Amino acid sequence: MERIAFVKGHGTENDFVLIPDLDGALDLDAATVAALCHRRAGIGGDGILRVVRTDAEPDAAPYRGAAEWFMDYRNADGSVAQMCGNGIRVFARYLVDAGHQAPGQFLVATRGGVRTVTCGATGDVTVDMGPYALPDLGAINVTVGSRTWPALAVRMPNPHAVVFVEDLAEAGDLLTPPQVTPGAFPDGVNVEFVLVRGPRHVAMRVHERGVGETQACGTGACAVMVASARRAGAGAPTTYRVEQPGGPLLITLTADGNVEMTGPAVLVAEGTWLLGAEFGSSDGVDPCHAEVVSTGATTGTV
Ligand SMILES: N[C@@H](CCC[C@H](N)C(=O)O)C(=O)O
């Protein structure tokens, strides 16, 4: 049975299993990721953040020389996504707390490009999430039950469909994915439901591609900010407070057109996962999956 060291963390309760694999020794296939993220049989998480040097990861080859670290993000179902906004804050907090990176400003490579992170010894983490894009997909709609809304497609660079509602309960239980105009997003989409609370202040719920409803989505909050600012006719620079079930994020559209995100990143536990034990074992190892040691939390507030 293989033993895999992990750290558990979250950003606004969007939770992740971090796998330090600095020299790229692990081969985590989709089934292994799904087992690790399983809420009852695994460690549990909305996704995993594999921490690997760009020099040691084939997917990071374009970024070698530009950034030392690559965030290998996977959704809970094992699928790969370009970017994770809450994840990159937690990834940065891990690098600093583990002593792999000095506090301050540094670069992290992702499948969506290289991002600049500002992470002190404690407190909130700020990420320059880069530019947004508004792909021309024609008229797209989102449907939940008998309600249909027009949606704005936003790339961060992962795909989002943003709709404005009168009440966040209109999103329903979000146990099944909302229906989106067929063919508009062949690789799937994250869907955000937004309630305007006041000037530069919105609340949202999200159904994430590859996960389900989560307590928060960083790229989703960025997409929501972009859609909200357009709707309000707000020019840049401007900052929005985006409330989510797991807590608020501050999202700024900068004068140069980039989207900047600030929010907490918390590490809550570390331990060892017993790979292969997750659905019961016949080799004498108690299939309770992991030895977990609480680390205490590194907290931050917006
Ligand atoms: N929770 C993340 C987004 C993770 C990826 C997303 N589910 C996708 O498939 O695009 C965030 O905080 O941005």
The ligand as a MOL file (V3000), in Angstrom:
LIG
                    3D

  0  0  0     0  0            999 V3000
M  V30 BEGIN CTAB
M  V30 COUNTS 13 12 0 0 0
M  V30 BEGIN ATOM
M  V30 1 N -12.9230 26.3730 -7.2680 0
M  V30 2 C -12.0850 26.9430 -8.2470 0
M  V30 3 C -12.3730 26.5560 -9.6750 0
M  V30 4 C -11.9630 25.1230 -9.9440 0
M  V30 5 C -12.0560 24.7020 -11.3990 0
M  V30 6 C -13.4620 24.5970 -11.9260 0
M  V30 7 N -14.2640 23.6440 -11.2210 0
M  V30 8 C -13.3930 24.2390 -13.4200 0
M  V30 9 O -13.5370 23.0510 -13.7710 0
M  V30 10 O -13.1880 25.1500 -14.2190 0
M  V30 11 C -11.8290 28.4060 -8.0420 0
M  V30 12 O -11.7570 28.8000 -6.8660 0
M  V30 13 O -11.6040 29.1300 -8.9960 0
M  V30 END ATOM
M  V30 BEGIN BOND
M  V30 1 1 1 2
M  V30 2 1 2 3
M  V30 3 1 2 11
M  V30 4 1 3 4
M  V30 5 1 4 5
M  V30 6 1 5 6
M  V30 7 1 6 7
M  V30 8 1 6 8
M  V30 9 2 8 9
M  V30 10 1 8 10
M  V30 11 2 11 12
M  V30 12 1 11 13
M  V30 END BOND
M  V30 END CTAB
M  END
